[in-house]
Amino acid sequence: MAPALSERVELARFCASKDWSKAIRILDSLISRSPAIQDICNRAFCYSKLELNKHVIKDCDKALQLDPTLLQAYILKGSAFSALGRRTDAILVWEQGYEYALHQATDLKQLLELEELLKMAKQGRDASCETNGLSMPQSTSESSANGNSSADMNQDRLIAQAELSGIASNKSEICLKTPVSKFVFPHEGKEEARKYKKFCVARVHNKNSISVDFRLSRGIQAVNDGNYAQAISIFDKILKEDTAYPEALIGRGTAYAFKKELDSAIADFTKAIQFNPSATEAWKRRGQARAALGEFVEAIEDLSKALEFEPDSADILHERGIVNFKFKDFNAAVRDLSSCVNIEKDNKSAYSYLGLALSSVGEYNKAEEAHQKSLQLDRNFLEAWAHLAQFYQDLRKPMKAHECLNEVLQIDGRFVRAYHLRGLLFHAMGEHRKAIKDLTTGLSIDSTNIECLYLRASCYHAVGQYKEAVKDYDAALDLELDSMDKFVLQCLAFYQKEIALYTASKFNGDFCWFDIDGDIDAVFKEYWCKRLHPKNVCEKVFRQPPLRESLRKGKLKAALIQAADSTGKKIQYDCPGFLPNRRQHRMAGFAAIDIAQKVSKAWRSMHVEWKSSNKNNSKSGKRARRRERINIPSQNRGGAGCSTSSALETSSLAIDERSSSRTMSWQDVYSLAVRWRQISEPCDPVVWVNKLSKEFNSGFGSHTPMILGQAKVGRYFPNFEWTFDIAKTVMKERSYVYSIKDKIIHLGKDGKLEEVMRAKSCSDLYRIVGEDFWLSTWCNSAAFEGKQLEGTRITLVKMGERGYDFSIRTPCTPARWEDFDAEMAMAWETLCNAYCGENYGSTDFDILENIRDAILRMTYFWYNFMPLSRGSAAVGFIVMLGLFLAANMEFTGSIPEGLQVDWEAILNLDPNSFVDSVKSWLYPSLKVTTSWKDYPDVSSTFASTGSVIAALSFSDD
């Protein structure tokens, strides 16, 4: 007997005995070899007998793609929709089939059956048919008279005929209603997960098959009802009788997964795969469980295997797309999710995640369209609104983000994530008290939400409510957590609590004695700064119970030191740009005026000295004083309040009327802005890097990526082309780069330099060099003719197989610090000499040209120096404004759209090029004025630290 004929005999026998699962397996085999429409319809019929309505719909769709006039497929598909409670969809399918039937020769029995189904559905009666496990309505046609519907006749055909074929697909036995597997990803709320977790069975196993099917159905129903322990008990009994029962293993594994017992779930799915390697559902579910554990590589492998058996599965493409997104393989995520929505055009979740993935690769217009499409499909889809709000916030469109979050809370006033996101938005806008209100509401719904707790503590901290801040920080530290991301917040809470307590101790004292750089232990500051990239440290702590326990005992400092020393890794620091808001604008204004007032006093004293020396001193005396001023002690090796600082340096904390060139160094000027920045945003670790001892000596520096993996970093990617061209210019000029181990890699042979100049992408450059590398730009010195200072380092590092880290990194080694300290001292000296002589007090714009240029040159070297852990961009611009004001010039314009002043400096190799670039838009916006001299003295008006905080927070009251 031929194999195909033998299989069809077996198929008829299984259908006669109503062993539908085995019939399906025979049909799977036949379809995989030779697709035929009738086979696909027959398999849909078998699925319908087991109430696998989702699979019924899929097979009917495949059949209708091959033959849009097939009435049997319309009947089965509509009945499946009806069984799922989707009555409107059922009616639409039946009407479509009925229209086809009226315009061509067709089976009258099926036509009459469709007519009856439509009639009953439109009357609101139960239109479920026997294909859904319920009684099929009998038509008044001949089929009714004979007691047979067309669905029953399909069974007769299965028994009597052998004309069966279809398309390759091994259907899995346990499935979730689309969208599926919400247990996997923690971004979904419990109610959302419960909404989508219905699933069902497709197998009859042994001689007691009806009994087994019944128990399997009971177990699955228990999972659908959320009774996971009961479901596991039922599956246990089935598996006790037959340990090699894949469907029961998949069922129990699903129950374990919903209980978050993911290791047990993975074990069951693995066993199911061992017993049935073609069980698509087992591969898919194991992939989902592995993704929930953060095992993204293994998860993608499992989901890819599932797609081999079911290549057109929208569900699996959707799941793999989300996992790829979480794995930061954004290009793969875009491909998977795009394929998913092409197959399943109403998958709102896939559109929402497609928007996130497109945004990550810089396709902002397409991303917005995808987010909007998701909401067109369901205006009440909370996750889509939240994703769109985050998208707008990332694009610096706060009003649109605010509108989205308002929509969310109108839909569901108890959606905690929306309160957290709106709190984040208010925090970013400097509206801390509004943020506190939203976060408090969120915590009234979920008191253990660490995101809300930490953010509310930060807001209390910013407005000076330290008692409340410390209480929230402590509450965050006491929580038991289940994820690394949340544990990172606990690390942040520890540091911020200590900073809050320090600030509270200074609250009633003079603001000039608020000195984080001098008062706070260097090791603490190093780890506080590292909290920007905490996972290298915190992951070690998280995996060691004794260290984690020390967190709750208030000993995180020692724990993190121990963990960091054991890893032995140097952690780079981020230096995000300045995000202006109302509070930060106010801070910048106060700081600029404060700087102008103090610098003006110093310049007044210097002018008196100049006049005196002009009258009484000889030319040689002038040179002697000039040398003396150049050698003024600076804070390059210590600082106010540090054990290594001198008494003269300490005086910078209390600059008064006696300020002169002898007591006010360039670092004193910038320290004023640093202090304002520190008090304004207390959760940003803004410190001088030369006060970080060990990390400073080992080359601490900022790290600013333009491309990270496959993601285009929104704020910095606009500088990519310019930076890329500078990198190629330096490579051609120097003919070498450095390896990550600081070994020289020569590029002068084999035409490599020519290839470099033709390179268009990171992958091109990496291919030419052959390994991770860095190169250094230079800054032409203005103080020492012919000298070049080390600028920024442009770094290209391969990140696995998924992309590159293309970034600028600023080294801050002692040798480099010494070079830039001398350059800054000379730039400050040049500025002081230019203004404090004959030009002192001038209000003639043309006469002040040299002063303007001197201020910009000093700003240029500051930006290339980058001497702060973060905040250098903001501090540099604030000082520039303050110096212009001290010289009677007020900046009345705004920075051009898309331009970042610090990048203009970093990517220009010569200070004069920077001056020429910036003056074109800056100088026309400078207005000569002395009105600033009428302002009250900032130091006197806001003498205490508490008064400064109150002033910064006033708009929130």
VEXKOLTI-951529 format. One record per residue (C-alpha): x, y, z; residue number from 1. Coordinates in steps of 0.5 Angstrom, whole numbers. Layout:
N
    c1    c2    c3   k
     X     Y     Z NUM
...
//
This chain:
957
    c1    c2    c3   k
     0     0     0   1
     3     7    -2   2
     5    11     4   3
     0    17     2   4
    -6    12     1   5
    -4     9     8   6
    -4    15    11   7
   -11    17     9   8
   -14    10    11   9
   -11    12    18  10
   -14    19    17  11
   -21    16    16  12
   -20    11    22  13
   -18    17    27  14
   -24    21    24  15
   -29    15    25  16
   -27    14    32  17
   -27    22    33  18
   -19    22    35  19
   -18    29    32  20
   -11    30    35  21
    -8    24    31  22
   -12    26    25  23
    -9    33    25  24
    -2    30    25  25
    -4    26    19  26
    -6    32    16  27
     0    36    18  28
     4    31    14  29
     0    31     8  30
     0    38     8  31
     7    39     9  32
     9    35     3  33
     3    37    -2  34
    -1    43    -1  35
    -9    42    -2  36
   -15    46    -1  37
   -19    41     2  38
   -14    38     6  39
   -13    45     9  40
   -21    46    10  41
   -21    39    13  42
   -16    40    18  43
   -20    47    20  44
   -26    42    21  45
   -21    38    26  46
   -19    44    30  47
   -26    46    30  48
   -28    39    34  49
   -23    41    39  50
   -25    48    40  51
   -18    50    37  52
   -22    56    34  53
   -15    60    33  54
   -13    55    29  55
   -19    54    25  56
   -19    61    23  57
   -12    61    21  58
   -13    55    16  59
   -19    58    13  60
   -15    64    12  61
   -10    60     8  62
   -15    56     4  63
   -19    63     2  64
   -12    65     0  65
   -12    59    -5  66
   -19    60    -7  67
   -24    66    -5  68
   -30    62    -7  69
   -30    56    -2  70
   -36    57     2  71
   -34    51     7  72
   -28    56     9  73
   -33    62    10  74
   -38    57    15  75
   -32    54    19  76
   -28    61    20  77
   -35    65    22  78
   -37    59    27  79
   -30    60    30  80
   -31    68    31  81
   -38    67    34  82
   -35    62    39  83
   -29    67    41  84
   -35    72    42  85
   -33    76    36  86
   -40    76    33  87
   -39    82    29  88
   -33    79    25  89
   -37    72    24  90
   -43    76    21  91
   -38    80    16  92
   -35    73    14  93
   -41    69    13  94
   -44    75     9  95
   -38    75     5  96
   -38    68     3  97
   -46    69     2  98
   -44    74    -3  99
   -39    70    -7 100
   -44    64    -7 101
   -50    68   -10 102
   -45    70   -16 103
   -43    63   -18 104
   -45    56   -19 105
   -44    53   -12 106
   -46    48    -7 107
   -54    50    -5 108
   -53    46     2 109
   -48    50     4 110
   -51    57     1 111
   -57    55     5 112
   -53    54    11 113
   -50    60    11 114
   -56    64    10 115
   -59    60    16 116
   -53    62    20 117
   -53    70    18 118
   -61    70    20 119
   -60    67    27 120
   -53    71    28 121
   -57    78    26 122
   -63    76    30 123
   -58    76    36 124
   -59    68    37 125
   -53    63    38 126
   -50    62    32 127
   -45    57    34 128
   -44    51    30 129
   -42    44    32 130
   -35    46    29 131
   -34    50    36 132
   -36    44    40 133
   -44    46    40 134
   -50    44    37 135
   -50    46    29 136
   -56    50    27 137
   -60    46    22 138
   -62    49    16 139
   -69    48    13 140
   -66    45     7 141
   -65    38     5 142
   -59    38     9 143
   -63    39    15 144
   -68    34    13 145
   -62    29    13 146
   -60    31    19 147
   -53    33    16 148
   -50    40    16 149
   -44    41    11 150
   -40    41    17 151
   -42    34    18 152
   -41    32    11 153
   -34    34    11 154
   -33    29    17 155
   -36    24    12 156
   -31    26     6 157
   -26    25    11 158
   -28    18    12 159
   -30    16     5 160
   -25    20     1 161
   -17    21     0 162
   -17    27    -4 163
   -13    31     1 164
    -7    37     1 165
    -5    43     4 166
     1    48     6 167
     7    46    11 168
     5    48    18 169
     6    44    24 170
     1    47    29 171
     2    47    36 172
    -3    44    41 173
    -3    50    46 174
    -4    57    44 175
    -6    63    47 176
   -11    68    44 177
    -8    73    40 178
    -4    77    42 179
    -1    72    46 180
     4    71    52 181
     3    77    56 182
     6    73    62 183
    13    74    59 184
    14    81    59 185
    14    85    65 186
    12    92    62 187
     5    89    61 188
     0    90    67 189
    -3    84    71 190
   -10    86    68 191
    -7    86    61 192
    -4    80    62 193
   -10    76    64 194
   -14    79    58 195
   -10    75    53 196
    -8    69    56 197
   -14    64    54 198
   -11    58    51 199
   -14    51    49 200
   -12    44    47 201
   -11    39    41 202
   -10    32    42 203
   -13    26    44 204
    -8    21    47 205
    -9    14    48 206
   -15     9    49 207
   -18    13    54 208
   -18    19    50 209
   -24    22    51 210
   -23    22    59 211
   -16    25    58 212
   -18    30    53 213
   -23    32    58 214
   -18    33    64 215
   -14    37    59 216
   -19    41    57 217
   -21    42    65 218
   -13    44    66 219
   -13    49    61 220
   -20    52    63 221
   -16    53    70 222
   -11    57    67 223
   -15    61    63 224
   -19    63    70 225
   -13    64    73 226
   -13    58    78 227
    -6    56    76 228
    -5    51    82 229
   -11    47    80 230
    -9    47    73 231
    -2    44    75 232
    -5    39    79 233
    -9    37    74 234
    -3    36    69 235
     1    33    74 236
    -5    27    74 237
    -5    27    67 238
     3    26    67 239
     3    21    72 240
     0    17    67 241
     4    19    61 242
    10    23    62 243
    11    23    55 244
     5    27    54 245
     7    34    50 246
     1    37    51 247
     0    37    58 248
     7    39    59 249
     6    45    55 250
     0    46    59 251
     3    46    66 252
     9    50    63 253
     4    55    61 254
     1    55    68 255
     8    55    71 256
    10    61    67 257
     4    65    69 258
     6    64    76 259
    13    67    75 260
    16    60    76 261
    20    61    70 262
    25    55    71 263
    20    50    72 264
    16    53    66 265
    22    52    61 266
    24    45    64 267
    17    43    62 268
    17    46    55 269
    24    43    54 270
    21    36    56 271
    15    37    51 272
    20    39    45 273
    24    33    47 274
    18    28    46 275
    15    32    40 276
    21    36    37 277
    16    40    32 278
    11    42    37 279
    11    50    35 280
     8    52    41 281
    13    49    46 282
    19    53    42 283
    15    59    42 284
    13    59    50 285
    20    57    52 286
    23    63    48 287
    18    67    52 288
    20    64    58 289
    27    65    57 290
    26    72    55 291
    23    74    61 292
    29    71    65 293
    33    76    60 294
    36    70    56 295
    35    74    50 296
    40    70    45 297
    37    63    47 298
    30    66    47 299
    31    69    40 300
    34    62    38 301
    27    58    40 302
    23    63    37 303
    26    63    31 304
    26    55    31 305
    18    56    32 306
    18    60    26 307
    21    55    22 308
    15    50    23 309
    10    56    22 310
    14    62    18 311
     8    66    17 312
     6    66    24 313
     4    73    26 314
     4    71    34 315
    11    69    33 316
    14    74    29 317
    11    79    34 318
    14    76    40 319
    21    75    37 320
    20    83    35 321
    19    85    42 322
    25    80    44 323
    29    83    39 324
    27    90    41 325
    29    89    48 326
    36    85    46 327
    37    92    43 328
    37    89    36 329
    33    94    33 330
    34    93    26 331
    31    86    27 332
    26    88    31 333
    23    93    25 334
    24    87    20 335
    20    82    25 336
    14    87    27 337
    13    90    20 338
    12    83    17 339
     8    81    23 340
     3    87    21 341
     3    86    14 342
     0    79    16 343
    -4    81    22 344
    -6    88    20 345
   -10    89    26 346
    -4    88    31 347
    -4    94    36 348
     1    91    40 349
     6    90    34 350
     5    97    31 351
     6   100    38 352
    13    96    39 353
    14    98    31 354
    14   105    33 355
    19   104    39 356
    24   100    34 357
    23   105    29 358
    25   111    34 359
    31   107    36 360
    34   107    29 361
    32   115    28 362
    26   114    23 363
    22   118    27 364
    16   120    22 365
    15   112    21 366
    15   111    28 367
    10   116    30 368
     6   113    24 369
     6   106    27 370
     4   109    34 371
    -2   113    31 372
    -4   106    27 373
    -4   103    34 374
    -8   108    37 375
   -13   108    31 376
   -14   100    32 377
   -16   102    39 378
   -16   108    42 379
   -16   105    49 380
   -10   102    48 381
    -6   104    55 382
     1   101    53 383
     0   105    46 384
    -1   112    49 385
     5   111    54 386
     9   109    48 387
     7   115    44 388
     8   119    50 389
    15   117    52 390
    17   118    44 391
    14   125    44 392
    18   126    51 393
    25   124    48 394
    24   128    42 395
    23   134    47 396
    16   135    45 397
    13   136    52 398
     6   139    51 399
     4   133    46 400
     7   128    51 401
     3   131    56 402
    -3   131    52 403
    -2   123    51 404
    -2   122    59 405
    -8   126    60 406
   -11   121    55 407
    -9   115    59 408
   -11   117    65 409
   -18   119    62 410
   -19   112    60 411
   -16   109    66 412
   -15   113    72 413
   -11   108    76 414
    -6   106    71 415
     0   107    75 416
     5   108    70 417
     2   114    67 418
     3   118    73 419
    10   116    73 420
    11   118    66 421
     7   125    68 422
    11   125    74 423
    18   124    70 424
    15   130    65 425
    14   135    70 426
    21   133    73 427
    24   134    67 428
    20   141    66 429
    23   143    73 430
    15   143    76 431
    17   138    82 432
    11   140    86 433
     7   138    80 434
    11   131    80 435
    10   130    87 436
     2   130    86 437
     2   125    81 438
     7   121    84 439
     3   121    90 440
    -3   119    87 441
     1   113    83 442
     3   111    90 443
    -4   111    93 444
    -5   106    88 445
     1   102    88 446
     5   103    95 447
    11    99    93 448
    12   102    86 449
    20   104    86 450
    20   108    80 451
    15   113    83 452
    18   112    90 453
    25   114    88 454
    22   120    83 455
    18   123    89 456
    24   122    93 457
    28   126    88 458
    23   131    87 459
    22   132    95 460
    30   133    95 461
    30   138    89 462
    25   143    93 463
    29   142   100 464
    24   137   103 465
    29   133   106 466
    25   129   111 467
    20   127   106 468
    26   125   101 469
    30   121   106 470
    23   117   108 471
    22   116   101 472
    29   114    99 473
    29   109   105 474
    22   106   103 475
    26   105    96 476
    32   101   100 477
    27    97   104 478
    23    94    98 479
    24    87    96 480
    25    87    88 481
    25    82    82 482
    29    85    77 483
    36    89    76 484
    33    95    73 485
    29    96    79 486
    35    94    84 487
    39   100    80 488
    34   105    83 489
    36   102    90 490
    43   104    89 491
    41   111    86 492
    37   112    93 493
    43   110    97 494
    47   115    94 495
    42   121    94 496
    40   120   101 497
    47   121   103 498
    47   127    99 499
    40   130   101 500
    43   129   108 501
    49   133   107 502
    45   138   104 503
    40   139   109 504
    46   140   114 505
    48   146   110 506
    41   148   109 507
    42   154   114 508
    49   156   113 509
    52   160   107 510
    51   158   100 511
    59   159    99 512
    60   154   104 513
    56   149   100 514
    62   145    97 515
    60   138    95 516
    67   137    92 517
    71   139    98 518
    67   136   103 519
    64   129   100 520
    69   123   101 521
    73   122    94 522
    71   115    94 523
    64   116    95 524
    64   121    89 525
    67   116    85 526
    61   111    86 527
    56   116    86 528
    58   118    79 529
    59   111    77 530
    51   110    78 531
    50   113    71 532
    53   106    69 533
    51   102    75 534
    50    95    72 535
    57    93    72 536
    57    94    80 537
    50    93    82 538
    50    87    78 539
    55    84    82 540
    52    86    88 541
    45    83    86 542
    48    76    85 543
    51    76    92 544
    46    75    98 545
    51    78   103 546
    52    84    99 547
    45    85    98 548
    43    84   105 549
    48    90   107 550
    44    95   103 551
    39    94   108 552
    43    95   113 553
    46   102   110 554
    53    99   108 555
    52   100   101 556
    58   104   100 557
    63    98   103 558
    59    93    99 559
    59    97    92 560
    67    98    93 561
    68    91    95 562
    64    89    88 563
    67    94    84 564
    74    92    86 565
    73    85    85 566
    70    86    77 567
    77    91    76 568
    73    94    71 569
    74   102    69 570
    67   105    68 571
    66   111    63 572
    61   116    65 573
    56   119    61 574
    56   127    60 575
    48   128    57 576
    47   135    55 577
    43   141    58 578
    36   140    58 579
    33   147    60 580
    27   147    64 581
    24   153    68 582
    28   151    74 583
    34   150    70 584
    33   157    66 585
    32   160    73 586
    39   157    76 587
    43   159    69 588
    40   166    70 589
    42   167    78 590
    49   163    76 591
    50   168    70 592
    49   174    75 593
    53   172    81 594
    59   170    76 595
    58   177    73 596
    58   181    80 597
    64   177    83 598
    68   177    76 599
    66   185    76 600
    69   186    83 601
    75   182    81 602
    76   186    75 603
    75   193    79 604
    81   191    83 605
    85   189    77 606
    84   195    74 607
    86   199    80 608
    92   195    80 609
    93   197    72 610
    92   204    74 611
    97   204    79 612
   102   200    76 613
   102   205    70 614
   104   210    74 615
   109   208    78 616
   112   201    76 617
   117   200    70 618
   116   196    64 619
   120   190    68 620
   116   191    74 621
   110   190    69 622
   113   183    67 623
   114   181    74 624
   107   182    76 625
   105   179    70 626
   109   173    71 627
   106   173    78 628
    99   173    76 629
   100   167    71 630
   103   163    77 631
    97   164    81 632
    96   158    85 633
    90   154    82 634
    85   148    84 635
    88   143    79 636
    91   139    85 637
    86   139    90 638
    80   144    92 639
    77   148    97 640
    76   144   103 641
    80   138   100 642
    86   136   104 643
    91   138    99 644
    88   145    97 645
    92   151   100 646
    89   156   104 647
    89   161    98 648
    85   156    94 649
    80   156   100 650
    79   163    99 651
    75   162    93 652
    69   160    97 653
    68   167   100 654
    70   171    94 655
    68   179    97 656
    70   186    95 657
    77   184    96 658
    77   179    90 659
    83   181    85 660
    87   177    80 661
    91   174    86 662
    85   171    89 663
    80   169    83 664
    83   164    78 665
    79   161    72 666
    77   155    76 667
    74   160    82 668
    70   163    76 669
    67   156    74 670
    66   153    81 671
    61   159    82 672
    57   156    76 673
    58   148    78 674
    55   150    85 675
    49   153    82 676
    49   147    78 677
    49   142    84 678
    44   145    88 679
    39   146    82 680
    39   138    80 681
    42   135    86 682
    41   128    83 683
    46   129    78 684
    53   128    80 685
    56   134    78 686
    63   134    81 687
    71   136    79 688
    74   130    76 689
    81   132    79 690
    77   131    86 691
    76   123    85 692
    83   121    86 693
    84   114    84 694
    79   114    78 695
    82   121    76 696
    89   118    76 697
    87   112    72 698
    84   117    66 699
    77   118    68 700
    73   121    63 701
    66   123    60 702
    63   118    55 703
    58   121    49 704
    55   116    44 705
    52   118    38 706
    51   111    36 707
    50   105    41 708
    49    99    38 709
    44   100    33 710
    41   106    36 711
    42   113    34 712
    42   117    40 713
    37   122    39 714
    41   128    42 715
    48   127    39 716
    47   123    33 717
    46   130    29 718
    53   131    30 719
    55   124    27 720
    57   126    20 721
    62   131    22 722
    65   127    28 723
    66   121    22 724
    69   126    18 725
    74   129    23 726
    76   122    25 727
    78   120    18 728
    81   127    17 729
    85   125    23 730
    87   118    21 731
    89   121    14 732
    94   126    18 733
    97   121    23 734
    97   115    19 735
    95   111    25 736
    90   110    31 737
    90   106    38 738
    88   100    40 739
    83    99    46 740
    90    97    50 741
    93   103    47 742
    98   100    42 743
    99   103    36 744
    95   101    29 745
    99   103    23 746
    95   105    17 747
   100   107    12 748
   100   101     8 749
    96    97     3 750
    92   103     1 751
    88   103     8 752
    89   111     8 753
    85   111     1 754
    80   106     4 755
    79   110    10 756
    77   117     6 757
    72   113     2 758
    69   110     8 759
    62   111     9 760
    60   108    15 761
    62   105    22 762
    62    98    19 763
    67   101    13 764
    72   104    18 765
    72    98    23 766
    73    93    17 767
    79    97    15 768
    82    98    22 769
    80    90    24 770
    79    91    31 771
    76    96    36 772
    80   103    36 773
    81   110    38 774
    84   116    36 775
    85   123    39 776
    83   130    36 777
    88   136    38 778
    87   143    40 779
    92   148    38 780
    94   152    44 781
    93   159    44 782
    98   160    50 783
   104   156    47 784
   106   157    40 785
   106   151    36 786
   103   146    42 787
    98   142    41 788
    93   139    47 789
    90   133    47 790
    83   134    45 791
    77   129    45 792
    78   121    43 793
    73   119    38 794
    72   111    39 795
    69   106    35 796
    68    99    39 797
    64    93    36 798
    58    91    40 799
    57    84    39 800
    54    82    32 801
    49    88    33 802
    52    94    32 803
    58    99    34 804
    59   104    40 805
    61   110    36 806
    62   116    41 807
    67   121    44 808
    71   120    50 809
    74   125    54 810
    80   123    58 811
    82   127    64 812
    89   124    66 813
    93   128    71 814
    98   130    65 815
    92   132    61 816
    89   136    66 817
    96   140    67 818
    96   142    60 819
    89   145    60 820
    90   148    67 821
    96   152    64 822
    92   154    58 823
    86   156    62 824
    90   160    66 825
    93   164    60 826
    86   164    57 827
    83   168    64 828
    89   172    64 829
    89   174    57 830
    81   176    58 831
    83   180    65 832
    88   184    61 833
    84   185    55 834
    79   188    59 835
    82   191    66 836
    86   196    62 837
    84   202    57 838
    78   198    55 839
    75   197    63 840
    68   199    63 841
    67   201    56 842
    60   201    53 843
    63   201    45 844
    61   195    42 845
    67   195    37 846
    72   197    42 847
    70   190    46 848
    71   186    40 849
    78   183    43 850
    74   182    50 851
    69   178    46 852
    74   174    42 853
    78   172    49 854
    71   170    52 855
    70   165    46 856
    77   162    46 857
    77   161    54 858
    70   157    53 859
    73   153    47 860
    78   151    52 861
    73   149    57 862
    69   145    52 863
    75   141    50 864
    78   140    57 865
    71   137    60 866
    73   137    67 867
    67   135    70 868
    64   129    71 869
    58   131    67 870
    54   138    66 871
    61   141    63 872
    56   144    57 873
    51   147    62 874
    57   150    66 875
    61   153    60 876
    55   156    57 877
    53   159    64 878
    60   162    65 879
    60   165    58 880
    54   169    59 881
    56   171    66 882
    63   174    63 883
    59   177    57 884
    55   181    62 885
    61   183    67 886
    64   186    60 887
    57   190    60 888
    54   185    54 889
    48   181    55 890
    46   175    50 891
    39   177    48 892
    38   171    43 893
    38   164    43 894
    42   158    41 895
    40   156    33 896
    36   150    33 897
    40   144    33 898
    46   147    34 899
    50   145    41 900
    56   150    43 901
    60   144    46 902
    60   140    40 903
    62   146    36 904
    68   147    40 905
    70   139    41 906
    70   138    33 907
    74   145    31 908
    81   143    32 909
    83   151    32 910
    80   156    37 911
    80   161    32 912
    75   157    28 913
    71   156    34 914
    70   163    35 915
    69   165    27 916
    63   159    27 917
    60   162    34 918
    61   169    33 919
    56   169    27 920
    50   168    31 921
    52   170    38 922
    55   177    37 923
    49   180    33 924
    45   178    39 925
    49   181    44 926
    47   188    47 927
    51   193    50 928
    48   194    57 929
    50   196    64 930
    43   195    67 931
    45   189    70 932
    49   193    75 933
    42   195    78 934
    41   188    80 935
    41   186    88 936
    47   182    90 937
    46   175    89 938
    50   173    95 939
    47   178   100 940
    40   176    97 941
    40   169    97 942
    46   168   103 943
    44   161   105 944
    43   155   102 945
    36   154   104 946
    34   161   101 947
    38   159    94 948
    33   152    94 949
    27   156    96 950
    29   161    90 951
    30   156    85 952
    23   152    87 953
    19   159    88 954
    15   157    81 955
    13   151    84 956
     9   154    90 957
//
